[in-house]
């Protein structure tokens, strides 16, 4: 079994390769990119929840790192999606989950 980061990286590379092809495969890439964006958002929200509820001082650094990494991943995927002009409600208001 591949570690989650390796799976994410492979999916990202595959989506870039697919999006360069013509025809129906572009739609597949778009769906995959939007799925990856939504997954990154959920990972970020989970990391945020973990950080907010971590009481053990020994785990605070881990929670901070996990939150930072998840947020950077989400920001990166948002940036790439905007560059490719993908349409989705997440792109219109990506931080709406903070309300």
C-alpha positions, 0 to 999 in steps of 0.5 A: 500500500502506498503512503497517502502522499505518494497516492496524492502525488501519483493522482496529481501527475496522472491528472496533469497527463490526462488533462493534456490529452484531448476528448473525454479524458479532459473531463476525467481529469477535471473530475479528478482534480475537483475530487482531489481539491475536495479531499484536500479541503476535508484533510485541512478541516480535519487537521484544524479540528485536531489542532483545536482539540489537542491538549497534550503538549507533546502533540502540539508540534505535530498538530501544527505541522499537520495543519500547516501541511494540509493548508499548503496542499489545499492552497496549492490545489486551489491555485492550480484549479484556478489556473485551469479555470475549473468551475466549482463552488469550492473555487467560488468561496474556498474558505466558506467552511470557516464561518 
